[in-house]
Amino acid sequence: MEIITILLEGGLKHQDSMGKEGVISFGEVQVMSAETEIQHSEMNASQKE
């Protein structure tokens, strides 16, 4: 599965069960290929908003 995220506002934190994590910001595009048995989560990157 291919997952494409286009951020229109704010920041988005993502992490997976392999220990990878990062934050993308407004105007950035993220493309991921999903593999079998890997869990992925996304959340608001801001503690205030």
PDB file of all heavy atoms in Angstrom:
ATOM      1  N   MET A   1       0.849  -1.171   0.000  1.00  0.00           N
ATOM      2  CA  MET A   1       0.000   0.000   0.000  1.00  0.00           C
ATOM      3  C   MET A   1       0.890   1.228   0.000  1.00  0.00           C
ATOM      4  O   MET A   1       1.898   1.278   0.680  1.00  0.00           O
ATOM      5  CB  MET A   1      -0.890  -0.001   1.248  1.00  0.00           C
ATOM      6  CG  MET A   1      -1.740   1.234   1.344  1.00  0.00           C
ATOM      7  SD  MET A   1      -2.674   1.464   2.894  1.00  0.00           S
ATOM      8  CE  MET A   1      -3.268  -0.129   3.265  1.00  0.00           C
ATOM      9  N   GLU A   2       0.541   2.204  -0.776  1.00  0.00           N
ATOM     10  CA  GLU A   2       1.237   3.482  -0.789  1.00  0.00           C
ATOM     11  C   GLU A   2       0.388   4.498  -0.023  1.00  0.00           C
ATOM     12  O   GLU A   2      -0.814   4.582  -0.222  1.00  0.00           O
ATOM     13  CB  GLU A   2       1.451   3.976  -2.216  1.00  0.00           C
ATOM     14  CG  GLU A   2       2.286   3.036  -3.066  1.00  0.00           C
ATOM     15  CD  GLU A   2       3.695   2.872  -2.532  1.00  0.00           C
ATOM     16  OE1 GLU A   2       4.324   3.862  -2.159  1.00  0.00           O
ATOM     17  OE2 GLU A   2       4.173   1.725  -2.488  1.00  0.00           O
ATOM     18  N   ILE A   3       1.024   5.239   0.870  1.00  0.00           N
ATOM     19  CA  ILE A   3       0.333   6.248   1.664  1.00  0.00           C
ATOM     20  C   ILE A   3       0.941   7.605   1.324  1.00  0.00           C
ATOM     21  O   ILE A   3       2.160   7.789   1.456  1.00  0.00           O
ATOM     22  CB  ILE A   3       0.485   5.973   3.166  1.00  0.00           C
ATOM     23  CG1 ILE A   3      -0.061   4.577   3.505  1.00  0.00           C
ATOM     24  CG2 ILE A   3      -0.219   7.054   3.983  1.00  0.00           C
ATOM     25  CD1 ILE A   3       0.311   4.093   4.876  1.00  0.00           C
ATOM     26  N   ILE A   4       0.117   8.543   0.871  1.00  0.00           N
ATOM     27  CA  ILE A   4       0.592   9.875   0.505  1.00  0.00           C
ATOM     28  C   ILE A   4      -0.092  10.896   1.412  1.00  0.00           C
ATOM     29  O   ILE A   4      -1.313  10.925   1.518  1.00  0.00           O
ATOM     30  CB  ILE A   4       0.271  10.192  -0.968  1.00  0.00           C
ATOM     31  CG1 ILE A   4       0.946   9.157  -1.866  1.00  0.00           C
ATOM     32  CG2 ILE A   4       0.724  11.606  -1.321  1.00  0.00           C
ATOM     33  CD1 ILE A   4       0.516   9.217  -3.301  1.00  0.00           C
ATOM     34  N   THR A   5       0.707  11.715   2.099  1.00  0.00           N
ATOM     35  CA  THR A   5       0.192  12.749   2.986  1.00  0.00           C
ATOM     36  C   THR A   5       0.648  14.102   2.468  1.00  0.00           C
ATOM     37  O   THR A   5       1.841  14.316   2.259  1.00  0.00           O
ATOM     38  CB  THR A   5       0.722  12.548   4.424  1.00  0.00           C
ATOM     39  OG1 THR A   5       0.385  11.237   4.866  1.00  0.00           O
ATOM     40  CG2 THR A   5       0.135  13.576   5.373  1.00  0.00           C
ATOM     41  N   ILE A   6      -0.294  15.009   2.246  1.00  0.00           N
ATOM     42  CA  ILE A   6       0.003  16.381   1.838  1.00  0.00           C
ATOM     43  C   ILE A   6      -0.496  17.278   2.961  1.00  0.00           C
ATOM     44  O   ILE A   6      -1.700  17.346   3.217  1.00  0.00           O
ATOM     45  CB  ILE A   6      -0.688  16.738   0.510  1.00  0.00           C
ATOM     46  CG1 ILE A   6      -0.251  15.760  -0.582  1.00  0.00           C
ATOM     47  CG2 ILE A   6      -0.394  18.188   0.125  1.00  0.00           C
ATOM     48  CD1 ILE A   6      -1.044  15.872  -1.858  1.00  0.00           C
ATOM     49  N   LEU A   7       0.418  17.932   3.631  1.00  0.00           N
ATOM     50  CA  LEU A   7       0.048  18.733   4.790  1.00  0.00           C
ATOM     51  C   LEU A   7      -0.392  20.131   4.356  1.00  0.00           C
ATOM     52  O   LEU A   7       0.354  20.859   3.705  1.00  0.00           O
ATOM     53  CB  LEU A   7       1.229  18.829   5.754  1.00  0.00           C
ATOM     54  CG  LEU A   7       0.833  19.011   7.196  1.00  0.00           C
ATOM     55  CD1 LEU A   7      -0.034  17.862   7.673  1.00  0.00           C
ATOM     56  CD2 LEU A   7       2.047  19.109   8.057  1.00  0.00           C
ATOM     57  N   LEU A   8      -1.611  20.491   4.720  1.00  0.00           N
ATOM     58  CA  LEU A   8      -2.184  21.781   4.344  1.00  0.00           C
ATOM     59  C   LEU A   8      -2.054  22.831   5.439  1.00  0.00           C
ATOM     60  O   LEU A   8      -2.192  24.020   5.181  1.00  0.00           O
ATOM     61  CB  LEU A   8      -3.664  21.605   3.988  1.00  0.00           C
ATOM     62  CG  LEU A   8      -3.957  20.609   2.863  1.00  0.00           C
ATOM     63  CD1 LEU A   8      -5.455  20.470   2.674  1.00  0.00           C
ATOM     64  CD2 LEU A   8      -3.268  21.036   1.578  1.00  0.00           C
ATOM     65  N   GLU A   9      -1.794  22.389   6.690  1.00  0.00           N
ATOM     66  CA  GLU A   9      -1.716  23.322   7.804  1.00  0.00           C
ATOM     67  C   GLU A   9      -1.022  22.632   8.980  1.00  0.00           C
ATOM     68  O   GLU A   9      -1.192  21.434   9.202  1.00  0.00           O
ATOM     69  CB  GLU A   9      -3.142  23.709   8.208  1.00  0.00           C
ATOM     70  CG  GLU A   9      -3.253  24.731   9.306  1.00  0.00           C
ATOM     71  CD  GLU A   9      -4.706  25.080   9.583  1.00  0.00           C
ATOM     72  OE1 GLU A   9      -5.482  25.231   8.632  1.00  0.00           O
ATOM     73  OE2 GLU A   9      -5.050  25.181  10.767  1.00  0.00           O
ATOM     74  N   GLY A  10      -0.222  23.372   9.733  1.00  0.00           N
ATOM     75  CA  GLY A  10       0.384  22.849  10.962  1.00  0.00           C
ATOM     76  C   GLY A  10       1.504  21.857  10.742  1.00  0.00           C
ATOM     77  O   GLY A  10       2.235  21.921   9.760  1.00  0.00           O
ATOM     78  N   GLY A  11       1.628  20.902  11.671  1.00  0.00           N
ATOM     79  CA  GLY A  11       2.659  19.883  11.615  1.00  0.00           C
ATOM     80  C   GLY A  11       2.072  18.525  11.966  1.00  0.00           C
ATOM     81  O   GLY A  11       1.114  18.419  12.722  1.00  0.00           O
ATOM     82  N   LEU A  12       2.650  17.461  11.422  1.00  0.00           N
ATOM     83  CA  LEU A  12       2.159  16.109  11.635  1.00  0.00           C
ATOM     84  C   LEU A  12       3.317  15.213  12.048  1.00  0.00           C
ATOM     85  O   LEU A  12       4.312  15.103  11.329  1.00  0.00           O
ATOM     86  CB  LEU A  12       1.522  15.579  10.355  1.00  0.00           C
ATOM     87  CG  LEU A  12       0.898  14.198  10.433  1.00  0.00           C
ATOM     88  CD1 LEU A  12      -0.362  14.241  11.285  1.00  0.00           C
ATOM     89  CD2 LEU A  12       0.571  13.693   9.041  1.00  0.00           C
ATOM     90  N   LYS A  13       3.197  14.608  13.227  1.00  0.00           N
ATOM     91  CA  LYS A  13       4.223  13.690  13.708  1.00  0.00           C
ATOM     92  C   LYS A  13       3.813  12.275  13.318  1.00  0.00           C
ATOM     93  O   LYS A  13       2.653  11.905  13.443  1.00  0.00           O
ATOM     94  CB  LYS A  13       4.348  13.786  15.232  1.00  0.00           C
ATOM     95  CG  LYS A  13       5.378  12.836  15.795  1.00  0.00           C
ATOM     96  CD  LYS A  13       5.488  12.979  17.309  1.00  0.00           C
ATOM     97  CE  LYS A  13       6.513  11.992  17.843  1.00  0.00           C
ATOM     98  NZ  LYS A  13       6.641  12.059  19.297  1.00  0.00           N
ATOM     99  N   HIS A  14       4.776  11.505  12.856  1.00  0.00           N
ATOM    100  CA  HIS A  14       4.482  10.117  12.511  1.00  0.00           C
ATOM    101  C   HIS A  14       5.548   9.219  13.117  1.00  0.00           C
ATOM    102  O   HIS A  14       6.684   9.621  13.320  1.00  0.00           O
ATOM    103  CB  HIS A  14       4.399   9.928  10.990  1.00  0.00           C
ATOM    104  CG  HIS A  14       5.641  10.343  10.268  1.00  0.00           C
ATOM    105  ND1 HIS A  14       6.650   9.476   9.943  1.00  0.00           N
ATOM    106  CD2 HIS A  14       6.047  11.546   9.834  1.00  0.00           C
ATOM    107  CE1 HIS A  14       7.620  10.138   9.328  1.00  0.00           C
ATOM    108  NE2 HIS A  14       7.287  11.391   9.250  1.00  0.00           N
ATOM    109  N   GLN A  15       5.145   7.989  13.451  1.00  0.00           N
ATOM    110  CA  GLN A  15       6.086   7.007  13.960  1.00  0.00           C
ATOM    111  C   GLN A  15       5.581   5.618  13.608  1.00  0.00           C
ATOM    112  O   GLN A  15       4.404   5.424  13.361  1.00  0.00           O
ATOM    113  CB  GLN A  15       6.297   7.145  15.458  1.00  0.00           C
ATOM    114  CG  GLN A  15       5.064   6.977  16.310  1.00  0.00           C
ATOM    115  CD  GLN A  15       5.319   7.338  17.765  1.00  0.00           C
ATOM    116  OE1 GLN A  15       5.573   8.492  18.081  1.00  0.00           O
ATOM    117  NE2 GLN A  15       5.240   6.370  18.626  1.00  0.00           N
ATOM    118  N   ASP A  16       6.524   4.642  13.571  1.00  0.00           N
ATOM    119  CA  ASP A  16       6.126   3.276  13.271  1.00  0.00           C
ATOM    120  C   ASP A  16       6.741   2.302  14.263  1.00  0.00           C
ATOM    121  O   ASP A  16       7.553   2.678  15.104  1.00  0.00           O
ATOM    122  CB  ASP A  16       6.448   2.903  11.819  1.00  0.00           C
ATOM    123  CG  ASP A  16       7.932   2.872  11.504  1.00  0.00           C
ATOM    124  OD1 ASP A  16       8.735   2.564  12.404  1.00  0.00           O
ATOM    125  OD2 ASP A  16       8.298   3.143  10.358  1.00  0.00           O
ATOM    126  N   SER A  17       6.340   1.062  14.154  1.00  0.00           N
ATOM    127  CA  SER A  17       6.775   0.042  15.098  1.00  0.00           C
ATOM    128  C   SER A  17       8.234  -0.372  14.911  1.00  0.00           C
ATOM    129  O   SER A  17       8.772  -1.136  15.703  1.00  0.00           O
ATOM    130  CB  SER A  17       5.858  -1.184  15.000  1.00  0.00           C
ATOM    131  OG  SER A  17       5.837  -1.690  13.685  1.00  0.00           O
ATOM    132  N   MET A  18       8.904   0.152  13.889  1.00  0.00           N
ATOM    133  CA  MET A  18      10.329  -0.113  13.684  1.00  0.00           C
ATOM    134  C   MET A  18      11.195   0.962  14.340  1.00  0.00           C
ATOM    135  O   MET A  18      12.408   0.948  14.221  1.00  0.00           O
ATOM    136  CB  MET A  18      10.642  -0.190  12.185  1.00  0.00           C
ATOM    137  CG  MET A  18       9.987  -1.373  11.496  1.00  0.00           C
ATOM    138  SD  MET A  18      10.330  -1.434   9.731  1.00  0.00           S
ATOM    139  CE  MET A  18      12.099  -1.579   9.721  1.00  0.00           C
ATOM    140  N   GLY A  19      10.538   1.930  15.021  1.00  0.00           N
ATOM    141  CA  GLY A  19      11.260   2.987  15.713  1.00  0.00           C
ATOM    142  C   GLY A  19      11.539   4.222  14.883  1.00  0.00           C
ATOM    143  O   GLY A  19      12.204   5.144  15.340  1.00  0.00           O
ATOM    144  N   LYS A  20      11.033   4.277  13.678  1.00  0.00           N
ATOM    145  CA  LYS A  20      11.221   5.457  12.831  1.00  0.00           C
ATOM    146  C   LYS A  20      10.183   6.493  13.193  1.00  0.00           C
ATOM    147  O   LYS A  20       9.023   6.172  13.424  1.00  0.00           O
ATOM    148  CB  LYS A  20      11.082   5.086  11.350  1.00  0.00           C
ATOM    149  CG  LYS A  20      12.132   4.115  10.879  1.00  0.00           C
ATOM    150  CD  LYS A  20      11.908   3.771   9.426  1.00  0.00           C
ATOM    151  CE  LYS A  20      12.903   2.726   8.973  1.00  0.00           C
ATOM    152  NZ  LYS A  20      12.664   2.318   7.594  1.00  0.00           N
ATOM    153  N   GLU A  21      10.596   7.763  13.264  1.00  0.00           N
ATOM    154  CA  GLU A  21       9.656   8.844  13.524  1.00  0.00           C
ATOM    155  C   GLU A  21      10.158  10.136  12.898  1.00  0.00           C
ATOM    156  O   GLU A  21      11.325  10.265  12.562  1.00  0.00           O
ATOM    157  CB  GLU A  21       9.403   9.029  15.014  1.00  0.00           C
ATOM    158  CG  GLU A  21      10.616   9.437  15.817  1.00  0.00           C
ATOM    159  CD  GLU A  21      10.259   9.616  17.288  1.00  0.00           C
ATOM    160  OE1 GLU A  21       9.750   8.664  17.900  1.00  0.00           O
ATOM    161  OE2 GLU A  21      10.487  10.731  17.795  1.00  0.00           O
ATOM    162  N   GLY A  22       9.250  11.069  12.714  1.00  0.00           N
ATOM    163  CA  GLY A  22       9.597  12.355  12.138  1.00  0.00           C
ATOM    164  C   GLY A  22       8.403  13.281  12.136  1.00  0.00           C
ATOM    165  O   GLY A  22       7.301  12.894  12.509  1.00  0.00           O
ATOM    166  N   VAL A  23       8.635  14.510  11.724  1.00  0.00           N
ATOM    167  CA  VAL A  23       7.580  15.517  11.649  1.00  0.00           C
ATOM    168  C   VAL A  23       7.635  16.152  10.268  1.00  0.00           C
ATOM    169  O   VAL A  23       8.710  16.509   9.789  1.00  0.00           O
ATOM    170  CB  VAL A  23       7.767  16.605  12.738  1.00  0.00           C
ATOM    171  CG1 VAL A  23       6.734  17.711  12.579  1.00  0.00           C
ATOM    172  CG2 VAL A  23       7.691  15.991  14.123  1.00  0.00           C
ATOM    173  N   ILE A  24       6.472  16.262   9.621  1.00  0.00           N
ATOM    174  CA  ILE A  24       6.401  17.015   8.377  1.00  0.00           C
ATOM    175  C   ILE A  24       5.616  18.285   8.660  1.00  0.00           C
ATOM    176  O   ILE A  24       4.775  18.334   9.547  1.00  0.00           O
ATOM    177  CB  ILE A  24       5.794  16.207   7.209  1.00  0.00           C
ATOM    178  CG1 ILE A  24       4.350  15.788   7.494  1.00  0.00           C
ATOM    179  CG2 ILE A  24       6.647  15.003   6.890  1.00  0.00           C
ATOM    180  CD1 ILE A  24       3.661  15.167   6.289  1.00  0.00           C
ATOM    181  N   SER A  25       5.919  19.330   7.899  1.00  0.00           N
ATOM    182  CA  SER A  25       5.334  20.652   8.108  1.00  0.00           C
ATOM    183  C   SER A  25       4.530  21.085   6.902  1.00  0.00           C
ATOM    184  O   SER A  25       4.600  20.471   5.831  1.00  0.00           O
ATOM    185  CB  SER A  25       6.444  21.669   8.380  1.00  0.00           C
ATOM    186  OG  SER A  25       7.171  21.300   9.517  1.00  0.00           O
ATOM    187  N   PHE A  26       3.800  22.190   7.067  1.00  0.00           N
ATOM    188  CA  PHE A  26       2.991  22.772   6.004  1.00  0.00           C
ATOM    189  C   PHE A  26       3.767  22.814   4.690  1.00  0.00           C
ATOM    190  O   PHE A  26       4.927  23.208   4.656  1.00  0.00           O
ATOM    191  CB  PHE A  26       2.557  24.195   6.392  1.00  0.00           C
ATOM    192  CG  PHE A  26       1.968  24.963   5.250  1.00  0.00           C
ATOM    193  CD1 PHE A  26       0.693  24.680   4.806  1.00  0.00           C
ATOM    194  CD2 PHE A  26       2.695  25.937   4.615  1.00  0.00           C
ATOM    195  CE1 PHE A  26       0.139  25.383   3.749  1.00  0.00           C
ATOM    196  CE2 PHE A  26       2.160  26.656   3.553  1.00  0.00           C
ATOM    197  CZ  PHE A  26       0.877  26.367   3.120  1.00  0.00           C
ATOM    198  N   GLY A  27       3.126  22.378   3.620  1.00  0.00           N
ATOM    199  CA  GLY A  27       3.716  22.429   2.290  1.00  0.00           C
ATOM    200  C   GLY A  27       4.555  21.213   1.933  1.00  0.00           C
ATOM    201  O   GLY A  27       4.945  21.055   0.784  1.00  0.00           O
ATOM    202  N   GLU A  28       4.833  20.339   2.888  1.00  0.00           N
ATOM    203  CA  GLU A  28       5.632  19.150   2.607  1.00  0.00           C
ATOM    204  C   GLU A  28       4.722  17.988   2.205  1.00  0.00           C
ATOM    205  O   GLU A  28       3.552  17.947   2.574  1.00  0.00           O
ATOM    206  CB  GLU A  28       6.476  18.743   3.815  1.00  0.00           C
ATOM    207  CG  GLU A  28       7.535  19.765   4.154  1.00  0.00           C
ATOM    208  CD  GLU A  28       8.431  19.312   5.290  1.00  0.00           C
ATOM    209  OE1 GLU A  28       7.898  18.893   6.339  1.00  0.00           O
ATOM    210  OE2 GLU A  28       9.650  19.391   5.124  1.00  0.00           O
ATOM    211  N   VAL A  29       5.291  17.057   1.466  1.00  0.00           N
ATOM    212  CA  VAL A  29       4.577  15.863   1.033  1.00  0.00           C
ATOM    213  C   VAL A  29       5.344  14.652   1.534  1.00  0.00           C
ATOM    214  O   VAL A  29       6.565  14.592   1.425  1.00  0.00           O
ATOM    215  CB  VAL A  29       4.456  15.816  -0.511  1.00  0.00           C
ATOM    216  CG1 VAL A  29       3.794  14.529  -0.971  1.00  0.00           C
ATOM    217  CG2 VAL A  29       3.691  17.024  -1.020  1.00  0.00           C
ATOM    218  N   GLN A  30       4.624  13.684   2.090  1.00  0.00           N
ATOM    219  CA  GLN A  30       5.238  12.457   2.582  1.00  0.00           C
ATOM    220  C   GLN A  30       4.664  11.283   1.786  1.00  0.00           C
ATOM    221  O   GLN A  30       3.457  11.173   1.622  1.00  0.00           O
ATOM    222  CB  GLN A  30       4.924  12.277   4.069  1.00  0.00           C
ATOM    223  CG  GLN A  30       5.392  10.970   4.642  1.00  0.00           C
ATOM    224  CD  GLN A  30       4.910  10.780   6.072  1.00  0.00           C
ATOM    225  OE1 GLN A  30       3.947  11.392   6.509  1.00  0.00           O
ATOM    226  NE2 GLN A  30       5.576   9.943   6.793  1.00  0.00           N
ATOM    227  N   VAL A  31       5.538  10.407   1.292  1.00  0.00           N
ATOM    228  CA  VAL A  31       5.111   9.207   0.585  1.00  0.00           C
ATOM    229  C   VAL A  31       5.727   8.014   1.301  1.00  0.00           C
ATOM    230  O   VAL A  31       6.936   7.973   1.515  1.00  0.00           O
ATOM    231  CB  VAL A  31       5.567   9.231  -0.899  1.00  0.00           C
ATOM    232  CG1 VAL A  31       5.145   7.959  -1.606  1.00  0.00           C
ATOM    233  CG2 VAL A  31       5.019  10.451  -1.604  1.00  0.00           C
ATOM    234  N   MET A  32       4.876   7.065   1.694  1.00  0.00           N
ATOM    235  CA  MET A  32       5.349   5.874   2.397  1.00  0.00           C
ATOM    236  C   MET A  32       4.820   4.626   1.707  1.00  0.00           C
ATOM    237  O   MET A  32       3.711   4.631   1.175  1.00  0.00           O
ATOM    238  CB  MET A  32       4.843   5.849   3.841  1.00  0.00           C
ATOM    239  CG  MET A  32       5.360   6.941   4.704  1.00  0.00           C
ATOM    240  SD  MET A  32       4.813   6.755   6.397  1.00  0.00           S
ATOM    241  CE  MET A  32       3.044   6.901   6.230  1.00  0.00           C
ATOM    242  N   SER A  33       5.615   3.573   1.753  1.00  0.00           N
ATOM    243  CA  SER A  33       5.171   2.262   1.307  1.00  0.00           C
ATOM    244  C   SER A  33       4.928   1.418   2.549  1.00  0.00           C
ATOM    245  O   SER A  33       5.837   1.230   3.356  1.00  0.00           O
ATOM    246  CB  SER A  33       6.240   1.599   0.438  1.00  0.00           C
ATOM    247  OG  SER A  33       6.445   2.344  -0.727  1.00  0.00           O
ATOM    248  N   ALA A  34       3.717   0.930   2.716  1.00  0.00           N
ATOM    249  CA  ALA A  34       3.370   0.135   3.894  1.00  0.00           C
ATOM    250  C   ALA A  34       3.813  -1.306   3.691  1.00  0.00           C
ATOM    251  O   ALA A  34       3.604  -1.889   2.632  1.00  0.00           O
ATOM    252  CB  ALA A  34       1.871   0.202   4.139  1.00  0.00           C
ATOM    253  N   GLU A  35       4.439  -1.858   4.725  1.00  0.00           N
ATOM    254  CA  GLU A  35       4.888  -3.240   4.677  1.00  0.00           C
ATOM    255  C   GLU A  35       4.022  -4.087   5.601  1.00  0.00           C
ATOM    256  O   GLU A  35       3.344  -3.582   6.481  1.00  0.00           O
ATOM    257  CB  GLU A  35       6.345  -3.322   5.115  1.00  0.00           C
ATOM    258  CG  GLU A  35       7.280  -2.559   4.187  1.00  0.00           C
ATOM    259  CD  GLU A  35       8.723  -2.662   4.634  1.00  0.00           C
ATOM    260  OE1 GLU A  35       9.090  -3.659   5.282  1.00  0.00           O
ATOM    261  OE2 GLU A  35       9.487  -1.746   4.325  1.00  0.00           O
ATOM    262  N   THR A  36       4.085  -5.383   5.447  1.00  0.00           N
ATOM    263  CA  THR A  36       3.325  -6.308   6.271  1.00  0.00           C
ATOM    264  C   THR A  36       3.775  -6.245   7.727  1.00  0.00           C
ATOM    265  O   THR A  36       4.961  -6.211   8.014  1.00  0.00           O
ATOM    266  CB  THR A  36       3.510  -7.740   5.738  1.00  0.00           C
ATOM    267  OG1 THR A  36       3.128  -7.767   4.378  1.00  0.00           O
ATOM    268  CG2 THR A  36       2.656  -8.736   6.509  1.00  0.00           C
ATOM    269  N   GLU A  37       2.807  -6.218   8.632  1.00  0.00           N
ATOM    270  CA  GLU A  37       3.010  -6.285  10.075  1.00  0.00           C
ATOM    271  C   GLU A  37       3.689  -5.067  10.702  1.00  0.00           C
ATOM    272  O   GLU A  37       4.138  -5.122  11.825  1.00  0.00           O
ATOM    273  CB  GLU A  37       3.758  -7.561  10.456  1.00  0.00           C
ATOM    274  CG  GLU A  37       2.985  -8.816  10.086  1.00  0.00           C
ATOM    275  CD  GLU A  37       3.663 -10.082  10.553  1.00  0.00           C
ATOM    276  OE1 GLU A  37       4.490 -10.032  11.472  1.00  0.00           O
ATOM    277  OE2 GLU A  37       3.354 -11.135   9.983  1.00  0.00           O
ATOM    278  N   ILE A  38       3.792  -3.953  10.000  1.00  0.00           N
ATOM    279  CA  ILE A  38       4.337  -2.733  10.590  1.00  0.00           C
ATOM    280  C   ILE A  38       3.170  -1.834  10.979  1.00  0.00           C
ATOM    281  O   ILE A  38       2.270  -1.585  10.189  1.00  0.00           O
ATOM    282  CB  ILE A  38       5.271  -1.995   9.608  1.00  0.00           C
ATOM    283  CG1 ILE A  38       6.508  -2.836   9.360  1.00  0.00           C
ATOM    284  CG2 ILE A  38       5.655  -0.625  10.152  1.00  0.00           C
ATOM    285  CD1 ILE A  38       7.482  -2.244   8.381  1.00  0.00           C
ATOM    286  N   GLN A  39       3.182  -1.369  12.224  1.00  0.00           N
ATOM    287  CA  GLN A  39       2.151  -0.456  12.691  1.00  0.00           C
ATOM    288  C   GLN A  39       2.637   0.973  12.532  1.00  0.00           C
ATOM    289  O   GLN A  39       3.804   1.258  12.749  1.00  0.00           O
ATOM    290  CB  GLN A  39       1.822  -0.733  14.148  1.00  0.00           C
ATOM    291  CG  GLN A  39       1.230  -2.104  14.364  1.00  0.00           C
ATOM    292  CD  GLN A  39       0.941  -2.385  15.821  1.00  0.00           C
ATOM    293  OE1 GLN A  39       1.380  -1.676  16.706  1.00  0.00           O
ATOM    294  NE2 GLN A  39       0.179  -3.435  16.067  1.00  0.00           N
ATOM    295  N   HIS A  40       1.729   1.850  12.152  1.00  0.00           N
ATOM    296  CA  HIS A  40       2.059   3.245  11.884  1.00  0.00           C
ATOM    297  C   HIS A  40       1.031   4.137  12.546  1.00  0.00           C
ATOM    298  O   HIS A  40      -0.147   3.817  12.582  1.00  0.00           O
ATOM    299  CB  HIS A  40       2.063   3.478  10.366  1.00  0.00           C
ATOM    300  CG  HIS A  40       2.277   4.890   9.988  1.00  0.00           C
ATOM    301  ND1 HIS A  40       1.243   5.716   9.627  1.00  0.00           N
ATOM    302  CD2 HIS A  40       3.394   5.640   9.911  1.00  0.00           C
ATOM    303  CE1 HIS A  40       1.730   6.910   9.348  1.00  0.00           C
ATOM    304  NE2 HIS A  40       3.022   6.888   9.519  1.00  0.00           N
ATOM    305  N   SER A  41       1.478   5.256  13.101  1.00  0.00           N
ATOM    306  CA  SER A  41       0.541   6.209  13.677  1.00  0.00           C
ATOM    307  C   SER A  41       0.931   7.628  13.292  1.00  0.00           C
ATOM    308  O   SER A  41       2.098   7.906  13.015  1.00  0.00           O
ATOM    309  CB  SER A  41       0.498   6.085  15.199  1.00  0.00           C
ATOM    310  OG  SER A  41       1.746   6.429  15.758  1.00  0.00           O
ATOM    311  N   GLU A  42      -0.062   8.487  13.244  1.00  0.00           N
ATOM    312  CA  GLU A  42       0.145   9.906  12.964  1.00  0.00           C
ATOM    313  C   GLU A  42      -0.626  10.710  13.995  1.00  0.00           C
ATOM    314  O   GLU A  42      -1.712  10.311  14.415  1.00  0.00           O
ATOM    315  CB  GLU A  42      -0.332  10.267  11.563  1.00  0.00           C
ATOM    316  CG  GLU A  42       0.467   9.597  10.477  1.00  0.00           C
ATOM    317  CD  GLU A  42       0.001   9.966   9.085  1.00  0.00           C
ATOM    318  OE1 GLU A  42      -1.163  10.374   8.928  1.00  0.00           O
ATOM    319  OE2 GLU A  42       0.794   9.836   8.160  1.00  0.00           O
ATOM    320  N   MET A  43      -0.047  11.847  14.405  1.00  0.00           N
ATOM    321  CA  MET A  43      -0.701  12.705  15.393  1.00  0.00           C
ATOM    322  C   MET A  43      -0.281  14.147  15.185  1.00  0.00           C
ATOM    323  O   MET A  43       0.695  14.415  14.484  1.00  0.00           O
ATOM    324  CB  MET A  43      -0.368  12.251  16.805  1.00  0.00           C
ATOM    325  CG  MET A  43       1.113  12.343  17.145  1.00  0.00           C
ATOM    326  SD  MET A  43       1.639  11.186  18.401  1.00  0.00           S
ATOM    327  CE  MET A  43       1.750   9.686  17.445  1.00  0.00           C
ATOM    328  N   ASN A  44      -1.025  15.037  15.802  1.00  0.00           N
ATOM    329  CA  ASN A  44      -0.688  16.462  15.768  1.00  0.00           C
ATOM    330  C   ASN A  44       0.696  16.658  16.363  1.00  0.00           C
ATOM    331  O   ASN A  44       0.986  16.163  17.462  1.00  0.00           O
ATOM    332  CB  ASN A  44      -1.744  17.236  16.560  1.00  0.00           C
ATOM    333  CG  ASN A  44      -1.587  18.724  16.459  1.00  0.00           C
ATOM    334  OD1 ASN A  44      -0.600  19.244  15.967  1.00  0.00           O
ATOM    335  ND2 ASN A  44      -2.583  19.441  16.929  1.00  0.00           N
ATOM    336  N   ALA A  45       1.567  17.368  15.692  1.00  0.00           N
ATOM    337  CA  ALA A  45       2.939  17.586  16.174  1.00  0.00           C
ATOM    338  C   ALA A  45       3.022  18.673  17.241  1.00  0.00           C
ATOM    339  O   ALA A  45       4.024  18.788  17.926  1.00  0.00           O
ATOM    340  CB  ALA A  45       3.848  17.943  14.993  1.00  0.00           C
ATOM    341  N   SER A  46       1.962  19.454  17.409  1.00  0.00           N
ATOM    342  CA  SER A  46       1.984  20.571  18.352  1.00  0.00           C
ATOM    343  C   SER A  46       1.386  20.193  19.707  1.00  0.00           C
ATOM    344  O   SER A  46       0.331  19.560  19.768  1.00  0.00           O
ATOM    345  CB  SER A  46       1.200  21.747  17.781  1.00  0.00           C
ATOM    346  OG  SER A  46       1.113  22.785  18.730  1.00  0.00           O
ATOM    347  N   GLN A  47       2.033  20.594  20.763  1.00  0.00           N
ATOM    348  CA  GLN A  47       1.510  20.405  22.107  1.00  0.00           C
ATOM    349  C   GLN A  47       0.469  21.487  22.445  1.00  0.00           C
ATOM    350  O   GLN A  47      -0.306  21.335  23.389  1.00  0.00           O
ATOM    351  CB  GLN A  47       2.644  20.476  23.135  1.00  0.00           C
ATOM    352  CG  GLN A  47       3.690  19.411  22.981  1.00  0.00           C
ATOM    353  CD  GLN A  47       3.238  18.080  23.571  1.00  0.00           C
ATOM    354  OE1 GLN A  47       2.379  18.037  24.428  1.00  0.00           O
ATOM    355  NE2 GLN A  47       3.832  17.007  23.096  1.00  0.00           N
ATOM    356  N   LYS A  48       0.449  22.595  21.674  1.00  0.00           N
ATOM    357  CA  LYS A  48      -0.408  23.749  21.971  1.00  0.00           C
ATOM    358  C   LYS A  48      -1.632  23.851  21.080  1.00  0.00           C
ATOM    359  O   LYS A  48      -2.634  24.445  21.467  1.00  0.00           O
ATOM    360  CB  LYS A  48       0.413  25.039  21.842  1.00  0.00           C
ATOM    361  CG  LYS A  48       1.566  25.097  22.813  1.00  0.00           C
ATOM    362  CD  LYS A  48       2.398  26.342  22.582  1.00  0.00           C
ATOM    363  CE  LYS A  48       3.618  26.343  23.482  1.00  0.00           C
ATOM    364  NZ  LYS A  48       4.467  27.497  23.235  1.00  0.00           N
ATOM    365  N   GLU A  49      -1.561  23.366  19.868  1.00  0.00           N
ATOM    366  CA  GLU A  49      -2.660  23.516  18.903  1.00  0.00           C
ATOM    367  C   GLU A  49      -3.448  22.240  18.768  1.00  0.00           C
ATOM    368  O   GLU A  49      -2.945  21.165  18.835  1.00  0.00           O
ATOM    369  CB  GLU A  49      -2.114  23.917  17.546  1.00  0.00           C
ATOM    370  CG  GLU A  49      -1.440  25.248  17.561  1.00  0.00           C
ATOM    371  CD  GLU A  49      -0.841  25.619  16.219  1.00  0.00           C
ATOM    372  OE1 GLU A  49      -1.077  24.918  15.222  1.00  0.00           O
ATOM    373  OE2 GLU A  49      -0.121  26.603  16.164  1.00  0.00           O
TER     374      GLU A  49
END
